[in-house]
Amino acid sequence: METGQLPGVRQLRYSPAPGAGFGVEVLGFERLRQMDPGRRRTRPQRPDFHVLALVRSGAGRHTADFIDHALHEGSVVWIRPGVVHRWTDVDDLDGPLVLFEQGFMPAGPAAQAAADVFAPACWQLDGSAWDLSVRAADHLAYEHASAVADPRLGSSPVLAHLLAALALRVLPARPGTSAAAEDRTVFRRYRAAVERHFTRWHHVADYARALGYGVRTLTRATRETAGVGAKQFLDQRILLEAKRLLAHTDLSVARCAERLGFDDAANFSTFFQRQEGLSPSRWRSARSGR
């Protein structure tokens, strides 16, 4: 996927501290504040890695892709690669902050959850779910600290599996799905293809041909697994990137349309108006307060 850079957004690359190059790093909010005396964390940033945080204590705020979240004890924040976010106010927060590379977790349900581009960025846990999540985070932090202190003890597979256990512990409770295993497999392939090609392919039929499925198969699998049809899923992904471009760049509407693979600005405006109820220009003005 090539969507171009967002000039108004700080692009963050995964760069672990010396001696901590295991694909995962465990910090904390206190360490984040120490590393960022200029408070760049309060401005929009877009990491190419995952950020998973648990709030043990304190109160603050976080913003991810135009949604503001209040943070307090029991809050979980999971920022996936490509999400534009900012730590609006974390001056009073304490808790672990886990950074890890895309694809670091072993294949399985945790890795599948990590690939969900429409998953929530913040939610609340309590009771035993919270206690077990904190224990999982502490275990990962202890293992990571031991590996940094003595590289002979370092084991990326161990860290990857502990991270997967933490990810599964913190996931919010979701209603059981009746989707069959085959539908889940089809949807995962479709979701990955959308992420690669949504700036060029705007029709479900394009993905059906590339993946070797029928349009009806993709539609059924996406609805059973994600709760929306294949076309709506694709449109939501295009709309999200359109909002990022409009909010975080000075590109004209025509240039945004070009970046997103529309033939002309009129078609892009029609798409945006249909999805959001406002034209791109009016949405941008409303976001900027002009």
DRENDO-1510 file (C-alpha; in Angstrom, 1 decimal, always signed):
<recs>
REC; n; res; u; v; w
REC; 1; MET; +0.0; +0.0; +0.0 .
REC; 2; GLU; +1.3; +3.5; -0.9 .
REC; 3; THR; -0.7; +6.3; +0.6 .
REC; 4; GLY; +2.1; +8.8; +0.9 .
REC; 5; GLN; +3.4; +10.6; +4.0 .
REC; 6; LEU; +1.2; +12.9; +6.1 .
REC; 7; PRO; +3.3; +16.1; +6.5 .
REC; 8; GLY; +1.4; +17.2; +9.6 .
REC; 9; VAL; +2.0; +13.8; +11.3 .
REC; 10; ARG; +5.2; +12.6; +12.9 .
REC; 11; GLN; +6.2; +9.2; +11.3 .
REC; 12; LEU; +7.6; +6.8; +13.9 .
REC; 13; ARG; +9.8; +3.9; +12.9 .
REC; 14; TYR; +10.5; +1.0; +15.2 .
REC; 15; SER; +13.8; +1.7; +16.8 .
REC; 16; PRO; +14.5; -0.3; +20.0 .
REC; 17; ALA; +17.0; +0.8; +22.6 .
REC; 18; PRO; +20.5; -0.7; +22.3 .
REC; 19; GLY; +20.5; -4.2; +23.6 .
REC; 20; ALA; +16.7; -4.5; +23.3 .
REC; 21; GLY; +16.4; -5.6; +19.7 .
REC; 22; PHE; +14.1; -8.6; +20.2 .
REC; 23; GLY; +11.1; -7.3; +18.2 .
REC; 24; VAL; +9.3; -6.2; +21.4 .
REC; 25; GLU; +10.2; -3.6; +24.0 .
REC; 26; VAL; +8.5; -2.9; +27.4 .
REC; 27; LEU; +8.6; +0.6; +28.7 .
REC; 28; GLY; +6.2; +2.6; +30.8 .
REC; 29; PHE; +4.4; +5.9; +30.8 .
REC; 30; GLU; +7.1; +7.3; +33.1 .
REC; 31; ARG; +9.8; +6.3; +30.6 .
REC; 32; LEU; +7.8; +7.8; +27.8 .
REC; 33; ARG; +7.7; +11.2; +29.6 .
REC; 34; GLN; +11.5; +11.0; +30.3 .
REC; 35; MET; +12.2; +10.3; +26.7 .
REC; 36; ASP; +10.0; +13.2; +25.5 .
REC; 37; PRO; +10.8; +16.4; +27.4 .
REC; 38; GLY; +9.5; +18.4; +24.5 .
REC; 39; ARG; +6.1; +16.8; +24.7 .
REC; 40; ARG; +6.0; +15.7; +21.1 .
REC; 41; ARG; +3.8; +12.9; +22.2 .
REC; 42; THR; +0.9; +15.4; +22.4 .
REC; 43; ARG; +1.1; +16.0; +18.6 .
REC; 44; PRO; -0.2; +13.6; +15.9 .
REC; 45; GLN; +2.1; +10.7; +15.2 .
REC; 46; ARG; +1.8; +7.6; +13.1 .
REC; 47; PRO; +3.9; +4.5; +14.1 .
REC; 48; ASP; +4.9; +1.7; +11.9 .
REC; 49; PHE; +4.7; -0.6; +14.9 .
REC; 50; HIS; +2.2; -1.7; +17.6 .
REC; 51; VAL; +1.8; +0.2; +20.9 .
REC; 52; LEU; -0.1; -1.6; +23.7 .
REC; 53; ALA; -0.5; +0.1; +27.0 .
REC; 54; LEU; -2.2; -0.7; +30.3 .
REC; 55; VAL; -3.1; +2.1; +32.7 .
REC; 56; ARG; -2.5; +1.0; +36.3 .
REC; 57; SER; -3.2; +4.4; +37.8 .
REC; 58; GLY; -3.9; +8.0; +37.1 .
REC; 59; ALA; -6.2; +9.8; +34.7 .
REC; 60; GLY; -5.5; +11.2; +31.2 .
REC; 61; ARG; -6.6; +11.3; +27.6 .
REC; 62; HIS; -5.7; +9.8; +24.3 .
REC; 63; THR; -6.8; +10.4; +20.7 .
REC; 64; ALA; -6.8; +7.9; +17.9 .
REC; 65; ASP; -8.1; +8.6; +14.4 .
REC; 66; PHE; -10.4; +11.4; +15.4 .
REC; 67; ILE; -11.8; +9.6; +18.5 .
REC; 68; ASP; -11.0; +11.0; +21.9 .
REC; 69; HIS; -10.7; +8.5; +24.8 .
REC; 70; ALA; -10.6; +9.1; +28.6 .
REC; 71; LEU; -8.0; +7.0; +30.3 .
REC; 72; HIS; -8.0; +5.8; +33.9 .
REC; 73; GLU; -7.2; +2.6; +35.9 .
REC; 74; GLY; -8.1; -0.4; +33.8 .
REC; 75; SER; -7.9; +1.3; +30.4 .
REC; 76; VAL; -6.2; -0.6; +27.6 .
REC; 77; VAL; -4.8; +1.3; +24.6 .
REC; 78; TRP; -3.8; -0.6; +21.4 .
REC; 79; ILE; -2.5; +1.5; +18.6 .
REC; 80; ARG; -1.9; -0.6; +15.4 .
REC; 81; PRO; +0.6; +0.4; +12.7 .
REC; 82; GLY; -0.7; +3.3; +10.5 .
REC; 83; VAL; -3.1; +4.7; +13.1 .
REC; 84; VAL; -2.7; +8.5; +13.6 .
REC; 85; HIS; -2.8; +9.1; +17.3 .
REC; 86; ARG; -1.5; +11.4; +20.1 .
REC; 87; TRP; -1.1; +11.1; +23.8 .
REC; 88; THR; -3.2; +14.1; +24.6 .
REC; 89; ASP; -2.5; +14.0; +28.3 .
REC; 90; VAL; -0.5; +11.2; +30.0 .
REC; 91; ASP; +1.3; +13.3; +32.6 .
REC; 92; ASP; -0.4; +11.5; +35.5 .
REC; 93; LEU; -0.5; +7.9; +34.1 .
REC; 94; ASP; +1.4; +4.9; +35.3 .
REC; 95; GLY; +1.6; +1.5; +33.7 .
REC; 96; PRO; +3.4; -0.7; +31.1 .
REC; 97; LEU; +3.9; +0.5; +27.5 .
REC; 98; VAL; +4.7; -2.4; +25.1 .
REC; 99; LEU; +6.1; -1.6; +21.6 .
REC; 100; PHE; +6.4; -4.4; +19.1 .
REC; 101; GLU; +7.0; -4.9; +15.4 .
REC; 102; GLN; +4.3; -5.9; +13.0 .
REC; 103; GLY; +4.4; -9.7; +12.5 .
REC; 104; PHE; +6.3; -10.3; +15.7 .
REC; 105; MET; +3.6; -12.5; +17.3 .
REC; 106; PRO; +3.4; -16.1; +16.3 .
REC; 107; ALA; +0.5; -17.1; +13.9 .
REC; 108; GLY; -2.7; -17.6; +15.8 .
REC; 109; PRO; -5.7; -15.7; +17.2 .
REC; 110; ALA; -3.5; -13.0; +18.8 .
REC; 111; ALA; -1.8; -12.2; +15.5 .
REC; 112; GLN; -5.2; -12.2; +13.8 .
REC; 113; ALA; -6.4; -9.6; +16.4 .
REC; 114; ALA; -3.3; -7.5; +15.7 .
REC; 115; ALA; -4.2; -7.4; +12.0 .
REC; 116; ASP; -7.7; -6.0; +12.6 .
REC; 117; VAL; -7.4; -2.5; +11.3 .
REC; 118; PHE; -10.9; -1.6; +12.5 .
REC; 119; ALA; -10.5; -2.8; +16.1 .
REC; 120; PRO; -11.1; -0.3; +18.8 .
REC; 121; ALA; -8.0; +1.7; +20.0 .
REC; 122; CYS; -9.2; +1.9; +23.6 .
REC; 123; TRP; -11.4; +0.0; +26.0 .
REC; 124; GLN; -11.9; -0.8; +29.7 .
REC; 125; LEU; -11.2; -4.0; +31.7 .
REC; 126; ASP; -12.0; -4.7; +35.3 .
REC; 127; GLY; -12.2; -7.6; +37.7 .
REC; 128; SER; -10.3; -10.8; +37.0 .
REC; 129; ALA; -9.8; -9.8; +33.3 .
REC; 130; TRP; -7.8; -6.8; +34.4 .
REC; 131; ASP; -5.9; -8.7; +37.1 .
REC; 132; LEU; -4.8; -11.4; +34.6 .
REC; 133; SER; -3.9; -8.8; +32.0 .
REC; 134; VAL; -1.6; -7.0; +34.5 .
REC; 135; ARG; +0.0; -10.3; +35.5 .
REC; 136; ALA; +0.6; -11.1; +31.8 .
REC; 137; ALA; +2.2; -7.7; +31.2 .
REC; 138; ASP; +4.4; -8.0; +34.3 .
REC; 139; HIS; +5.6; -11.5; +33.1 .
REC; 140; LEU; +6.5; -10.1; +29.7 .
REC; 141; ALA; +8.2; -7.1; +31.3 .
REC; 142; TYR; +10.3; -9.3; +33.6 .
REC; 143; GLU; +11.3; -11.6; +30.8 .
REC; 144; HIS; +12.2; -8.6; +28.6 .
REC; 145; ALA; +14.3; -7.0; +31.4 .
REC; 146; SER; +16.1; -10.3; +32.0 .
REC; 147; ALA; +17.0; -10.6; +28.3 .
REC; 148; VAL; +18.3; -7.0; +28.1 .
REC; 149; ALA; +20.4; -7.5; +31.3 .
REC; 150; ASP; +21.8; -10.8; +30.1 .
REC; 151; PRO; +21.5; -11.4; +26.3 .
REC; 152; ARG; +22.3; -15.1; +26.9 .
REC; 153; LEU; +18.8; -15.3; +28.4 .
REC; 154; GLY; +17.2; -13.5; +25.5 .
REC; 155; SER; +14.7; -15.5; +23.5 .
REC; 156; SER; +12.5; -13.9; +20.8 .
REC; 157; PRO; +10.2; -16.9; +20.6 .
REC; 158; VAL; +9.6; -16.8; +24.4 .
REC; 159; LEU; +8.9; -13.1; +24.2 .
REC; 160; ALA; +6.6; -13.5; +21.2 .
REC; 161; HIS; +4.5; -16.1; +23.0 .
REC; 162; LEU; +4.3; -14.0; +26.2 .
REC; 163; LEU; +3.2; -11.1; +24.1 .
REC; 164; ALA; +0.6; -13.2; +22.4 .
REC; 165; ALA; -0.7; -14.3; +25.8 .
REC; 166; LEU; -0.9; -10.6; +26.9 .
REC; 167; ALA; -2.8; -9.7; +23.7 .
REC; 168; LEU; -5.3; -12.4; +24.2 .
REC; 169; ARG; -5.8; -11.4; +27.8 .
REC; 170; VAL; -6.5; -7.7; +27.1 .
REC; 171; LEU; -8.8; -8.2; +24.2 .
REC; 172; PRO; -12.3; -6.8; +25.0 .
REC; 173; ALA; -15.1; -9.3; +25.4 .
REC; 174; ARG; -17.0; -9.8; +22.2 .
REC; 175; PRO; -20.2; -11.6; +21.4 .
REC; 176; GLY; -19.6; -15.1; +20.1 .
REC; 177; THR; -19.4; -15.3; +16.3 .
REC; 178; SER; -21.2; -18.0; +14.3 .
REC; 179; ALA; -18.7; -17.6; +11.5 .
REC; 180; ALA; -17.3; -20.9; +10.2 .
REC; 181; ALA; -13.6; -21.4; +10.1 .
REC; 182; GLU; -13.7; -21.2; +6.3 .
REC; 183; ASP; -15.4; -17.8; +6.4 .
REC; 184; ARG; -12.8; -16.5; +8.9 .
REC; 185; THR; -10.0; -17.6; +6.6 .
REC; 186; VAL; -11.6; -16.0; +3.6 .
REC; 187; PHE; -12.2; -12.8; +5.5 .
REC; 188; ARG; -8.6; -12.7; +6.7 .
REC; 189; ARG; -7.3; -13.0; +3.2 .
REC; 190; TYR; -9.7; -10.3; +2.0 .
REC; 191; ARG; -8.8; -7.9; +4.8 .
REC; 192; ALA; -5.1; -8.3; +4.0 .
REC; 193; ALA; -5.7; -7.7; +0.3 .
REC; 194; VAL; -7.8; -4.6; +1.1 .
REC; 195; GLU; -4.9; -3.2; +3.2 .
REC; 196; ARG; -2.5; -3.7; +0.4 .
REC; 197; HIS; -4.6; -2.4; -2.5 .
REC; 198; PHE; -7.4; -0.1; -1.3 .
REC; 199; THR; -5.7; +3.0; -2.8 .
REC; 200; ARG; -6.1; +1.3; -6.3 .
REC; 201; TRP; -8.9; -1.2; -6.1 .
REC; 202; HIS; -12.3; +0.2; -5.2 .
REC; 203; HIS; -14.5; -2.8; -6.3 .
REC; 204; VAL; -15.0; -6.0; -4.4 .
REC; 205; ALA; -14.9; -7.8; -7.8 .
REC; 206; ASP; -11.2; -6.8; -8.1 .
REC; 207; TYR; -10.4; -8.6; -4.8 .
REC; 208; ALA; -12.6; -11.6; -5.8 .
REC; 209; ARG; -10.6; -12.1; -9.0 .
REC; 210; ALA; -7.2; -11.7; -7.2 .
REC; 211; LEU; -8.1; -14.1; -4.4 .
REC; 212; GLY; -10.0; -16.6; -6.5 .
REC; 213; TYR; -13.3; -16.2; -4.8 .
REC; 214; GLY; -16.7; -15.1; -5.9 .
REC; 215; VAL; -18.1; -11.7; -4.8 .
REC; 216; ARG; -20.9; -13.4; -2.9 .
REC; 217; THR; -18.3; -15.5; -1.1 .
REC; 218; LEU; -16.4; -12.5; +0.0 .
REC; 219; THR; -19.5; -10.7; +1.0 .
REC; 220; ARG; -20.8; -13.6; +3.1 .
REC; 221; ALA; -17.5; -14.2; +4.8 .
REC; 222; THR; -17.0; -10.5; +5.6 .
REC; 223; ARG; -20.5; -10.2; +7.0 .
REC; 224; GLU; -20.3; -13.3; +9.1 .
REC; 225; THR; -16.9; -12.3; +10.5 .
REC; 226; ALA; -16.9; -8.5; +10.6 .
REC; 227; GLY; -20.6; -7.8; +10.7 .
REC; 228; VAL; -20.6; -5.7; +7.5 .
REC; 229; GLY; -20.6; -6.6; +3.9 .
REC; 230; ALA; -17.4; -6.7; +1.8 .
REC; 231; LYS; -18.2; -3.4; +0.0 .
REC; 232; GLN; -18.9; -1.6; +3.2 .
REC; 233; PHE; -15.7; -2.9; +4.8 .
REC; 234; LEU; -13.7; -1.7; +1.7 .
REC; 235; ASP; -15.5; +1.7; +1.7 .
REC; 236; GLN; -14.8; +2.2; +5.4 .
REC; 237; ARG; -11.0; +1.7; +4.9 .
REC; 238; ILE; -11.0; +4.2; +2.0 .
REC; 239; LEU; -12.9; +6.7; +4.1 .
REC; 240; LEU; -10.6; +6.4; +7.0 .
REC; 241; GLU; -7.5; +7.1; +4.9 .
REC; 242; ALA; -9.4; +10.0; +3.2 .
REC; 243; LYS; -10.0; +11.6; +6.6 .
REC; 244; ARG; -6.3; +11.2; +7.5 .
REC; 245; LEU; -5.3; +13.0; +4.4 .
REC; 246; LEU; -7.8; +15.7; +4.8 .
REC; 247; ALA; -7.0; +16.3; +8.4 .
REC; 248; HIS; -3.3; +16.0; +8.4 .
REC; 249; THR; -2.1; +17.3; +5.1 .
REC; 250; ASP; -2.7; +20.5; +3.0 .
REC; 251; LEU; -3.3; +18.4; -0.1 .
REC; 252; SER; -6.1; +19.7; -2.3 .
REC; 253; VAL; -9.2; +17.6; -2.6 .
REC; 254; ALA; -8.1; +16.7; -6.1 .
REC; 255; ARG; -4.8; +15.5; -4.8 .
REC; 256; CYS; -6.4; +13.5; -2.1 .
REC; 257; ALA; -8.6; +11.9; -4.7 .
REC; 258; GLU; -5.5; +11.0; -6.8 .
REC; 259; ARG; -3.7; +9.5; -3.8 .
REC; 260; LEU; -6.7; +7.3; -3.1 .
REC; 261; GLY; -7.1; +6.1; -6.7 .
REC; 262; PHE; -10.2; +8.1; -7.8 .
REC; 263; ASP; -10.4; +9.1; -11.4 .
REC; 264; ASP; -11.3; +12.7; -10.5 .
REC; 265; ALA; -12.2; +14.9; -7.6 .
REC; 266; ALA; -15.9; +14.8; -8.4 .
REC; 267; ASN; -16.1; +11.0; -7.9 .
REC; 268; PHE; -14.1; +11.3; -4.7 .
REC; 269; SER; -16.4; +14.1; -3.4 .
REC; 270; THR; -19.5; +12.0; -4.2 .
REC; 271; PHE; -18.0; +9.0; -2.4 .
REC; 272; PHE; -17.1; +11.1; +0.7 .
REC; 273; GLN; -20.4; +12.9; +0.8 .
REC; 274; ARG; -22.3; +9.5; +0.6 .
REC; 275; GLN; -20.2; +8.0; +3.4 .
REC; 276; GLU; -19.9; +11.0; +5.8 .
REC; 277; GLY; -22.8; +13.3; +4.9 .
REC; 278; LEU; -20.4; +16.2; +4.2 .
REC; 279; SER; -18.2; +17.1; +1.2 .
REC; 280; PRO; -14.5; +16.7; +1.8 .
REC; 281; SER; -14.0; +20.5; +1.9 .
REC; 282; ARG; -16.7; +21.0; +4.5 .
REC; 283; TRP; -15.5; +18.1; +6.6 .
REC; 284; ARG; -11.9; +19.5; +6.5 .
REC; 285; SER; -13.2; +23.0; +7.5 .
REC; 286; ALA; -15.2; +21.6; +10.3 .
REC; 287; ARG; -12.2; +19.7; +11.6 .
REC; 288; SER; -9.9; +22.7; +11.5 .
REC; 289; GLY; -12.5; +25.1; +12.9 .
REC; 290; ARG; -12.3; +27.4; +9.8 .
</recs>
